[in-house]
Amino acid sequence: MLKEVNKIRWSNRKNLGQKFTWVITFLIIFGAFFYAIDTGLKYLFVLLKIV
């Protein structure tokens, strides 16, 4: 069992920093994407006088 535990590749500080950066990047991209969709739908509903 000790051999199997030693086979696990643990994340080092640099690797974790890179993963954190990617997560933040995707959060910003998807946040901007859904904000744009929300704004577009609001404008469309106002234009069609639904709301």
PDBQT receptor file of N, H, CA, C and O in Angstrom, charges set to zero:
ATOM      1  N   MET A   1       0.825  -1.191   0.000  1.00  0.00    +0.000 N 
ATOM      2  CA  MET A   1       0.000   0.000   0.000  1.00  0.00    +0.000 C 
ATOM      3  C   MET A   1       0.872   1.258   0.000  1.00  0.00    +0.000 C 
ATOM      4  O   MET A   1       0.512   2.269  -0.604  1.00  0.00    +0.000 OA
ATOM      5  N   LEU A   2       1.984   1.193   0.659  1.00  0.00    +0.000 N 
ATOM      6  H   LEU A   2       2.276   0.372   1.150  1.00  0.00    +0.000 HD
ATOM      7  CA  LEU A   2       2.884   2.343   0.697  1.00  0.00    +0.000 C 
ATOM      8  C   LEU A   2       3.422   2.674  -0.698  1.00  0.00    +0.000 C 
ATOM      9  O   LEU A   2       3.626   3.843  -1.027  1.00  0.00    +0.000 OA
ATOM     10  N   LYS A   3       3.649   1.644  -1.511  1.00  0.00    +0.000 N 
ATOM     11  H   LYS A   3       3.483   0.695  -1.244  1.00  0.00    +0.000 HD
ATOM     12  CA  LYS A   3       4.106   1.880  -2.881  1.00  0.00    +0.000 C 
ATOM     13  C   LYS A   3       3.058   2.645  -3.681  1.00  0.00    +0.000 C 
ATOM     14  O   LYS A   3       3.394   3.543  -4.453  1.00  0.00    +0.000 OA
ATOM     15  N   GLU A   4       1.798   2.293  -3.497  1.00  0.00    +0.000 N 
ATOM     16  H   GLU A   4       1.525   1.563  -2.870  1.00  0.00    +0.000 HD
ATOM     17  CA  GLU A   4       0.728   2.965  -4.232  1.00  0.00    +0.000 C 
ATOM     18  C   GLU A   4       0.600   4.427  -3.802  1.00  0.00    +0.000 C 
ATOM     19  O   GLU A   4       0.365   5.304  -4.633  1.00  0.00    +0.000 OA
ATOM     20  N   VAL A   5       0.753   4.682  -2.512  1.00  0.00    +0.000 N 
ATOM     21  H   VAL A   5       0.943   3.970  -1.836  1.00  0.00    +0.000 HD
ATOM     22  CA  VAL A   5       0.681   6.059  -2.025  1.00  0.00    +0.000 C 
ATOM     23  C   VAL A   5       1.830   6.878  -2.597  1.00  0.00    +0.000 C 
ATOM     24  O   VAL A   5       1.651   8.045  -2.942  1.00  0.00    +0.000 OA
ATOM     25  N   ASN A   6       2.989   6.280  -2.696  1.00  0.00    +0.000 N 
ATOM     26  H   ASN A   6       3.134   5.331  -2.415  1.00  0.00    +0.000 HD
ATOM     27  CA  ASN A   6       4.138   6.998  -3.242  1.00  0.00    +0.000 C 
ATOM     28  C   ASN A   6       4.006   7.255  -4.738  1.00  0.00    +0.000 C 
ATOM     29  O   ASN A   6       4.669   8.148  -5.265  1.00  0.00    +0.000 OA
ATOM     30  N   LYS A   7       3.165   6.492  -5.435  1.00  0.00    +0.000 N 
ATOM     31  H   LYS A   7       2.627   5.766  -5.008  1.00  0.00    +0.000 HD
ATOM     32  CA  LYS A   7       2.971   6.698  -6.873  1.00  0.00    +0.000 C 
ATOM     33  C   LYS A   7       2.124   7.941  -7.160  1.00  0.00    +0.000 C 
ATOM     34  O   LYS A   7       2.167   8.492  -8.260  1.00  0.00    +0.000 OA
ATOM     35  N   ILE A   8       1.359   8.372  -6.162  1.00  0.00    +0.000 N 
ATOM     36  H   ILE A   8       1.324   7.925  -5.268  1.00  0.00    +0.000 HD
ATOM     37  CA  ILE A   8       0.497   9.538  -6.379  1.00  0.00    +0.000 C 
ATOM     38  C   ILE A   8       1.376  10.759  -6.607  1.00  0.00    +0.000 C 
ATOM     39  O   ILE A   8       2.314  11.018  -5.854  1.00  0.00    +0.000 OA
ATOM     40  N   ARG A   9       1.056  11.496  -7.650  1.00  0.00    +0.000 N 
ATOM     41  H   ARG A   9       0.293  11.285  -8.261  1.00  0.00    +0.000 HD
ATOM     42  CA  ARG A   9       1.832  12.695  -7.946  1.00  0.00    +0.000 C 
ATOM     43  C   ARG A   9       1.171  13.864  -7.222  1.00  0.00    +0.000 C 
ATOM     44  O   ARG A   9       0.090  14.316  -7.600  1.00  0.00    +0.000 OA
ATOM     45  N   TRP A  10       1.826  14.335  -6.194  1.00  0.00    +0.000 N 
ATOM     46  H   TRP A  10       2.704  13.968  -5.887  1.00  0.00    +0.000 HD
ATOM     47  CA  TRP A  10       1.279  15.423  -5.399  1.00  0.00    +0.000 C 
ATOM     48  C   TRP A  10       1.523  16.740  -6.105  1.00  0.00    +0.000 C 
ATOM     49  O   TRP A  10       2.529  16.910  -6.793  1.00  0.00    +0.000 OA
ATOM     50  N   SER A  11       0.605  17.664  -5.934  1.00  0.00    +0.000 N 
ATOM     51  H   SER A  11      -0.213  17.526  -5.375  1.00  0.00    +0.000 HD
ATOM     52  CA  SER A  11       0.743  18.974  -6.554  1.00  0.00    +0.000 C 
ATOM     53  C   SER A  11       1.731  19.811  -5.757  1.00  0.00    +0.000 C 
ATOM     54  O   SER A  11       1.680  19.873  -4.529  1.00  0.00    +0.000 OA
ATOM     55  N   ASN A  12       2.623  20.447  -6.485  1.00  0.00    +0.000 N 
ATOM     56  H   ASN A  12       2.665  20.397  -7.483  1.00  0.00    +0.000 HD
ATOM     57  CA  ASN A  12       3.543  21.351  -5.807  1.00  0.00    +0.000 C 
ATOM     58  C   ASN A  12       2.986  22.781  -5.868  1.00  0.00    +0.000 C 
ATOM     59  O   ASN A  12       1.929  23.011  -6.455  1.00  0.00    +0.000 OA
ATOM     60  N   ARG A  13       3.675  23.705  -5.282  1.00  0.00    +0.000 N 
ATOM     61  H   ARG A  13       4.534  23.518  -4.805  1.00  0.00    +0.000 HD
ATOM     62  CA  ARG A  13       3.173  25.074  -5.187  1.00  0.00    +0.000 C 
ATOM     63  C   ARG A  13       2.968  25.694  -6.570  1.00  0.00    +0.000 C 
ATOM     64  O   ARG A  13       1.967  26.372  -6.797  1.00  0.00    +0.000 OA
ATOM     65  N   LYS A  14       3.900  25.471  -7.489  1.00  0.00    +0.000 N 
ATOM     66  H   LYS A  14       4.713  24.920  -7.304  1.00  0.00    +0.000 HD
ATOM     67  CA  LYS A  14       3.792  26.050  -8.826  1.00  0.00    +0.000 C 
ATOM     68  C   LYS A  14       2.581  25.476  -9.567  1.00  0.00    +0.000 C 
ATOM     69  O   LYS A  14       1.844  26.207 -10.229  1.00  0.00    +0.000 OA
ATOM     70  N   ASN A  15       2.387  24.169  -9.449  1.00  0.00    +0.000 N 
ATOM     71  H   ASN A  15       2.986  23.575  -8.912  1.00  0.00    +0.000 HD
ATOM     72  CA  ASN A  15       1.279  23.509 -10.126  1.00  0.00    +0.000 C 
ATOM     73  C   ASN A  15      -0.059  24.005  -9.569  1.00  0.00    +0.000 C 
ATOM     74  O   ASN A  15      -0.995  24.254 -10.330  1.00  0.00    +0.000 OA
ATOM     75  N   LEU A  16      -0.148  24.147  -8.257  1.00  0.00    +0.000 N 
ATOM     76  H   LEU A  16       0.612  23.945  -7.639  1.00  0.00    +0.000 HD
ATOM     77  CA  LEU A  16      -1.388  24.628  -7.663  1.00  0.00    +0.000 C 
ATOM     78  C   LEU A  16      -1.668  26.062  -8.073  1.00  0.00    +0.000 C 
ATOM     79  O   LEU A  16      -2.819  26.420  -8.322  1.00  0.00    +0.000 OA
ATOM     80  N   GLY A  17      -0.638  26.882  -8.147  1.00  0.00    +0.000 N 
ATOM     81  H   GLY A  17       0.297  26.591  -7.945  1.00  0.00    +0.000 HD
ATOM     82  CA  GLY A  17      -0.808  28.270  -8.580  1.00  0.00    +0.000 C 
ATOM     83  C   GLY A  17      -1.323  28.337 -10.003  1.00  0.00    +0.000 C 
ATOM     84  O   GLY A  17      -2.172  29.167 -10.326  1.00  0.00    +0.000 OA
ATOM     85  N   GLN A  18      -0.813  27.470 -10.846  1.00  0.00    +0.000 N 
ATOM     86  H   GLN A  18      -0.123  26.795 -10.584  1.00  0.00    +0.000 HD
ATOM     87  CA  GLN A  18      -1.256  27.449 -12.241  1.00  0.00    +0.000 C 
ATOM     88  C   GLN A  18      -2.707  26.993 -12.335  1.00  0.00    +0.000 C 
ATOM     89  O   GLN A  18      -3.486  27.568 -13.094  1.00  0.00    +0.000 OA
ATOM     90  N   LYS A  19      -3.080  25.965 -11.571  1.00  0.00    +0.000 N 
ATOM     91  H   LYS A  19      -2.447  25.498 -10.954  1.00  0.00    +0.000 HD
ATOM     92  CA  LYS A  19      -4.463  25.492 -11.580  1.00  0.00    +0.000 C 
ATOM     93  C   LYS A  19      -5.401  26.576 -11.065  1.00  0.00    +0.000 C 
ATOM     94  O   LYS A  19      -6.481  26.776 -11.622  1.00  0.00    +0.000 OA
ATOM     95  N   PHE A  20      -4.999  27.277 -10.009  1.00  0.00    +0.000 N 
ATOM     96  H   PHE A  20      -4.121  27.114  -9.557  1.00  0.00    +0.000 HD
ATOM     97  CA  PHE A  20      -5.811  28.358  -9.459  1.00  0.00    +0.000 C 
ATOM     98  C   PHE A  20      -6.004  29.465 -10.490  1.00  0.00    +0.000 C 
ATOM     99  O   PHE A  20      -7.100  30.011 -10.620  1.00  0.00    +0.000 OA
ATOM    100  N   THR A  21      -4.942  29.797 -11.222  1.00  0.00    +0.000 N 
ATOM    101  H   THR A  21      -4.052  29.353 -11.117  1.00  0.00    +0.000 HD
ATOM    102  CA  THR A  21      -5.036  30.824 -12.259  1.00  0.00    +0.000 C 
ATOM    103  C   THR A  21      -6.014  30.415 -13.350  1.00  0.00    +0.000 C 
ATOM    104  O   THR A  21      -6.801  31.243 -13.810  1.00  0.00    +0.000 OA
ATOM    105  N   TRP A  22      -5.980  29.151 -13.774  1.00  0.00    +0.000 N 
ATOM    106  H   TRP A  22      -5.340  28.478 -13.401  1.00  0.00    +0.000 HD
ATOM    107  CA  TRP A  22      -6.915  28.676 -14.792  1.00  0.00    +0.000 C 
ATOM    108  C   TRP A  22      -8.358  28.733 -14.297  1.00  0.00    +0.000 C 
ATOM    109  O   TRP A  22      -9.260  29.108 -15.045  1.00  0.00    +0.000 OA
ATOM    110  N   VAL A  23      -8.573  28.362 -13.041  1.00  0.00    +0.000 N 
ATOM    111  H   VAL A  23      -7.840  28.057 -12.434  1.00  0.00    +0.000 HD
ATOM    112  CA  VAL A  23      -9.928  28.387 -12.485  1.00  0.00    +0.000 C 
ATOM    113  C   VAL A  23     -10.454  29.816 -12.459  1.00  0.00    +0.000 C 
ATOM    114  O   VAL A  23     -11.595  30.061 -12.851  1.00  0.00    +0.000 OA
ATOM    115  N   ILE A  24      -9.643  30.756 -12.007  1.00  0.00    +0.000 N 
ATOM    116  H   ILE A  24      -8.716  30.557 -11.689  1.00  0.00    +0.000 HD
ATOM    117  CA  ILE A  24     -10.060  32.160 -11.972  1.00  0.00    +0.000 C 
ATOM    118  C   ILE A  24     -10.330  32.670 -13.386  1.00  0.00    +0.000 C 
ATOM    119  O   ILE A  24     -11.294  33.404 -13.605  1.00  0.00    +0.000 OA
ATOM    120  N   THR A  25      -9.492  32.288 -14.340  1.00  0.00    +0.000 N 
ATOM    121  H   THR A  25      -8.709  31.692 -14.162  1.00  0.00    +0.000 HD
ATOM    122  CA  THR A  25      -9.686  32.707 -15.731  1.00  0.00    +0.000 C 
ATOM    123  C   THR A  25     -11.021  32.207 -16.277  1.00  0.00    +0.000 C 
ATOM    124  O   THR A  25     -11.769  32.972 -16.886  1.00  0.00    +0.000 OA
ATOM    125  N   PHE A  26     -11.322  30.921 -16.060  1.00  0.00    +0.000 N 
ATOM    126  H   PHE A  26     -10.715  30.300 -15.566  1.00  0.00    +0.000 HD
ATOM    127  CA  PHE A  26     -12.585  30.381 -16.554  1.00  0.00    +0.000 C 
ATOM    128  C   PHE A  26     -13.777  31.014 -15.848  1.00  0.00    +0.000 C 
ATOM    129  O   PHE A  26     -14.812  31.237 -16.476  1.00  0.00    +0.000 OA
ATOM    130  N   LEU A  27     -13.655  31.307 -14.556  1.00  0.00    +0.000 N 
ATOM    131  H   LEU A  27     -12.814  31.125 -14.046  1.00  0.00    +0.000 HD
ATOM    132  CA  LEU A  27     -14.746  31.976 -13.854  1.00  0.00    +0.000 C 
ATOM    133  C   LEU A  27     -15.022  33.352 -14.451  1.00  0.00    +0.000 C 
ATOM    134  O   LEU A  27     -16.179  33.732 -14.629  1.00  0.00    +0.000 OA
ATOM    135  N   ILE A  28     -13.969  34.094 -14.758  1.00  0.00    +0.000 N 
ATOM    136  H   ILE A  28     -13.029  33.786 -14.613  1.00  0.00    +0.000 HD
ATOM    137  CA  ILE A  28     -14.148  35.421 -15.343  1.00  0.00    +0.000 C 
ATOM    138  C   ILE A  28     -14.760  35.316 -16.733  1.00  0.00    +0.000 C 
ATOM    139  O   ILE A  28     -15.657  36.088 -17.073  1.00  0.00    +0.000 OA
ATOM    140  N   ILE A  29     -14.287  34.372 -17.538  1.00  0.00    +0.000 N 
ATOM    141  H   ILE A  29     -13.559  33.746 -17.261  1.00  0.00    +0.000 HD
ATOM    142  CA  ILE A  29     -14.808  34.217 -18.902  1.00  0.00    +0.000 C 
ATOM    143  C   ILE A  29     -16.285  33.833 -18.878  1.00  0.00    +0.000 C 
ATOM    144  O   ILE A  29     -17.096  34.448 -19.571  1.00  0.00    +0.000 OA
ATOM    145  N   PHE A  30     -16.644  32.811 -18.076  1.00  0.00    +0.000 N 
ATOM    146  H   PHE A  30     -15.985  32.312 -17.513  1.00  0.00    +0.000 HD
ATOM    147  CA  PHE A  30     -18.037  32.388 -18.030  1.00  0.00    +0.000 C 
ATOM    148  C   PHE A  30     -18.925  33.439 -17.381  1.00  0.00    +0.000 C 
ATOM    149  O   PHE A  30     -20.086  33.588 -17.764  1.00  0.00    +0.000 OA
ATOM    150  N   GLY A  31     -18.396  34.169 -16.405  1.00  0.00    +0.000 N 
ATOM    151  H   GLY A  31     -17.453  34.048 -16.094  1.00  0.00    +0.000 HD
ATOM    152  CA  GLY A  31     -19.161  35.257 -15.799  1.00  0.00    +0.000 C 
ATOM    153  C   GLY A  31     -19.493  36.328 -16.821  1.00  0.00    +0.000 C 
ATOM    154  O   GLY A  31     -20.633  36.786 -16.899  1.00  0.00    +0.000 OA
ATOM    155  N   ALA A  32     -18.504  36.729 -17.604  1.00  0.00    +0.000 N 
ATOM    156  H   ALA A  32     -17.578  36.357 -17.541  1.00  0.00    +0.000 HD
ATOM    157  CA  ALA A  32     -18.731  37.737 -18.645  1.00  0.00    +0.000 C 
ATOM    158  C   ALA A  32     -19.699  37.219 -19.706  1.00  0.00    +0.000 C 
ATOM    159  O   ALA A  32     -20.544  37.966 -20.199  1.00  0.00    +0.000 OA
ATOM    160  N   PHE A  33     -19.576  35.944 -20.053  1.00  0.00    +0.000 N 
ATOM    161  H   PHE A  33     -18.891  35.336 -19.652  1.00  0.00    +0.000 HD
ATOM    162  CA  PHE A  33     -20.451  35.347 -21.066  1.00  0.00    +0.000 C 
ATOM    163  C   PHE A  33     -21.911  35.359 -20.605  1.00  0.00    +0.000 C 
ATOM    164  O   PHE A  33     -22.796  35.774 -21.354  1.00  0.00    +0.000 OA
ATOM    165  N   PHE A  34     -22.162  34.907 -19.380  1.00  0.00    +0.000 N 
ATOM    166  H   PHE A  34     -21.443  34.570 -18.772  1.00  0.00    +0.000 HD
ATOM    167  CA  PHE A  34     -23.539  34.872 -18.895  1.00  0.00    +0.000 C 
ATOM    168  C   PHE A  34     -24.076  36.264 -18.613  1.00  0.00    +0.000 C 
ATOM    169  O   PHE A  34     -25.278  36.496 -18.748  1.00  0.00    +0.000 OA
ATOM    170  N   TYR A  35     -23.209  37.201 -18.223  1.00  0.00    +0.000 N 
ATOM    171  H   TYR A  35     -22.233  37.013 -18.114  1.00  0.00    +0.000 HD
ATOM    172  CA  TYR A  35     -23.652  38.587 -18.042  1.00  0.00    +0.000 C 
ATOM    173  C   TYR A  35     -24.088  39.166 -19.387  1.00  0.00    +0.000 C 
ATOM    174  O   TYR A  35     -25.090  39.878 -19.462  1.00  0.00    +0.000 OA
ATOM    175  N   ALA A  36     -23.339  38.863 -20.449  1.00  0.00    +0.000 N 
ATOM    176  H   ALA A  36     -22.526  38.285 -20.389  1.00  0.00    +0.000 HD
ATOM    177  CA  ALA A  36     -23.701  39.352 -21.784  1.00  0.00    +0.000 C 
ATOM    178  C   ALA A  36     -25.030  38.740 -22.241  1.00  0.00    +0.000 C 
ATOM    179  O   ALA A  36     -25.854  39.433 -22.836  1.00  0.00    +0.000 OA
ATOM    180  N   ILE A  37     -25.240  37.468 -21.971  1.00  0.00    +0.000 N 
ATOM    181  H   ILE A  37     -24.570  36.905 -21.487  1.00  0.00    +0.000 HD
ATOM    182  CA  ILE A  37     -26.510  36.831 -22.335  1.00  0.00    +0.000 C 
ATOM    183  C   ILE A  37     -27.653  37.462 -21.566  1.00  0.00    +0.000 C 
ATOM    184  O   ILE A  37     -28.708  37.728 -22.143  1.00  0.00    +0.000 OA
ATOM    185  N   ASP A  38     -27.467  37.710 -20.262  1.00  0.00    +0.000 N 
ATOM    186  H   ASP A  38     -26.610  37.493 -19.794  1.00  0.00    +0.000 HD
ATOM    187  CA  ASP A  38     -28.501  38.328 -19.440  1.00  0.00    +0.000 C 
ATOM    188  C   ASP A  38     -28.844  39.727 -19.948  1.00  0.00    +0.000 C 
ATOM    189  O   ASP A  38     -30.018  40.081 -20.054  1.00  0.00    +0.000 OA
ATOM    190  N   THR A  39     -27.828  40.512 -20.259  1.00  0.00    +0.000 N 
ATOM    191  H   THR A  39     -26.875  40.224 -20.173  1.00  0.00    +0.000 HD
ATOM    192  CA  THR A  39     -28.057  41.865 -20.763  1.00  0.00    +0.000 C 
ATOM    193  C   THR A  39     -28.757  41.826 -22.116  1.00  0.00    +0.000 C 
ATOM    194  O   THR A  39     -29.657  42.625 -22.375  1.00  0.00    +0.000 OA
ATOM    195  N   GLY A  40     -28.350  40.910 -22.968  1.00  0.00    +0.000 N 
ATOM    196  H   GLY A  40     -27.619  40.261 -22.757  1.00  0.00    +0.000 HD
ATOM    197  CA  GLY A  40     -28.993  40.780 -24.276  1.00  0.00    +0.000 C 
ATOM    198  C   GLY A  40     -30.450  40.374 -24.165  1.00  0.00    +0.000 C 
ATOM    199  O   GLY A  40     -31.293  40.906 -24.887  1.00  0.00    +0.000 OA
ATOM    200  N   LEU A  41     -30.764  39.443 -23.275  1.00  0.00    +0.000 N 
ATOM    201  H   LEU A  41     -30.080  39.011 -22.688  1.00  0.00    +0.000 HD
ATOM    202  CA  LEU A  41     -32.158  39.021 -23.094  1.00  0.00    +0.000 C 
ATOM    203  C   LEU A  41     -33.006  40.144 -22.507  1.00  0.00    +0.000 C 
ATOM    204  O   LEU A  41     -34.158  40.322 -22.902  1.00  0.00    +0.000 OA
ATOM    205  N   LYS A  42     -32.440  40.906 -21.560  1.00  0.00    +0.000 N 
ATOM    206  H   LYS A  42     -31.504  40.761 -21.239  1.00  0.00    +0.000 HD
ATOM    207  CA  LYS A  42     -33.179  42.047 -21.007  1.00  0.00    +0.000 C 
ATOM    208  C   LYS A  42     -33.516  43.036 -22.112  1.00  0.00    +0.000 C 
ATOM    209  O   LYS A  42     -34.652  43.501 -22.210  1.00  0.00    +0.000 OA
ATOM    210  N   TYR A  43     -32.531  43.356 -22.942  1.00  0.00    +0.000 N 
ATOM    211  H   TYR A  43     -31.609  42.978 -22.862  1.00  0.00    +0.000 HD
ATOM    212  CA  TYR A  43     -32.750  44.292 -24.038  1.00  0.00    +0.000 C 
ATOM    213  C   TYR A  43     -33.799  43.753 -25.012  1.00  0.00    +0.000 C 
ATOM    214  O   TYR A  43     -34.652  44.503 -25.487  1.00  0.00    +0.000 OA
ATOM    215  N   LEU A  44     -33.736  42.468 -25.306  1.00  0.00    +0.000 N 
ATOM    216  H   LEU A  44     -33.043  41.858 -24.921  1.00  0.00    +0.000 HD
ATOM    217  CA  LEU A  44     -34.692  41.854 -26.226  1.00  0.00    +0.000 C 
ATOM    218  C   LEU A  44     -36.102  41.903 -25.655  1.00  0.00    +0.000 C 
ATOM    219  O   LEU A  44     -37.048  42.205 -26.382  1.00  0.00    +0.000 OA
ATOM    220  N   PHE A  45     -36.260  41.612 -24.368  1.00  0.00    +0.000 N 
ATOM    221  H   PHE A  45     -35.492  41.367 -23.777  1.00  0.00    +0.000 HD
ATOM    222  CA  PHE A  45     -37.589  41.639 -23.758  1.00  0.00    +0.000 C 
ATOM    223  C   PHE A  45     -38.146  43.054 -23.701  1.00  0.00    +0.000 C 
ATOM    224  O   PHE A  45     -39.347  43.251 -23.882  1.00  0.00    +0.000 OA
ATOM    225  N   VAL A  46     -37.290  44.041 -23.454  1.00  0.00    +0.000 N 
ATOM    226  H   VAL A  46     -36.314  43.881 -23.307  1.00  0.00    +0.000 HD
ATOM    227  CA  VAL A  46     -37.749  45.435 -23.452  1.00  0.00    +0.000 C 
ATOM    228  C   VAL A  46     -38.138  45.828 -24.871  1.00  0.00    +0.000 C 
ATOM    229  O   VAL A  46     -39.129  46.531 -25.070  1.00  0.00    +0.000 OA
ATOM    230  N   LEU A  47     -37.385  45.391 -25.833  1.00  0.00    +0.000 N 
ATOM    231  H   LEU A  47     -36.580  44.820 -25.671  1.00  0.00    +0.000 HD
ATOM    232  CA  LEU A  47     -37.660  45.729 -27.240  1.00  0.00    +0.000 C 
ATOM    233  C   LEU A  47     -38.988  45.120 -27.677  1.00  0.00    +0.000 C 
ATOM    234  O   LEU A  47     -39.750  45.760 -28.402  1.00  0.00    +0.000 OA
ATOM    235  N   LEU A  48     -39.277  43.885 -27.243  1.00  0.00    +0.000 N 
ATOM    236  H   LEU A  48     -38.658  43.365 -26.654  1.00  0.00    +0.000 HD
ATOM    237  CA  LEU A  48     -40.517  43.221 -27.598  1.00  0.00    +0.000 C 
ATOM    238  C   LEU A  48     -41.670  43.586 -26.659  1.00  0.00    +0.000 C 
ATOM    239  O   LEU A  48     -42.789  43.099 -26.822  1.00  0.00    +0.000 OA
ATOM    240  N   LYS A  49     -41.387  44.445 -25.678  1.00  0.00    +0.000 N 
ATOM    241  H   LYS A  49     -40.478  44.841 -25.546  1.00  0.00    +0.000 HD
ATOM    242  CA  LYS A  49     -42.383  44.924 -24.703  1.00  0.00    +0.000 C 
ATOM    243  C   LYS A  49     -43.018  43.771 -23.946  1.00  0.00    +0.000 C 
ATOM    244  O   LYS A  49     -44.220  43.775 -23.680  1.00  0.00    +0.000 OA
ATOM    245  N   ILE A  50     -42.194  42.777 -23.600  1.00  0.00    +0.000 N 
ATOM    246  H   ILE A  50     -41.218  42.773 -23.817  1.00  0.00    +0.000 HD
ATOM    247  CA  ILE A  50     -42.681  41.649 -22.798  1.00  0.00    +0.000 C 
ATOM    248  C   ILE A  50     -42.601  42.029 -21.320  1.00  0.00    +0.000 C 
ATOM    249  O   ILE A  50     -43.468  41.662 -20.527  1.00  0.00    +0.000 OA
ATOM    250  N   VAL A  51     -41.560  42.763 -20.962  1.00  0.00    +0.000 N 
ATOM    251  H   VAL A  51     -40.855  43.062 -21.606  1.00  0.00    +0.000 HD
ATOM    252  CA  VAL A  51     -41.409  43.147 -19.551  1.00  0.00    +0.000 C 
ATOM    253  C   VAL A  51     -41.775  44.601 -19.405  1.00  0.00    +0.000 C 
ATOM    254  O   VAL A  51     -41.722  45.142 -18.300  1.00  0.00    +0.000 OA
TER     255      VAL A  51
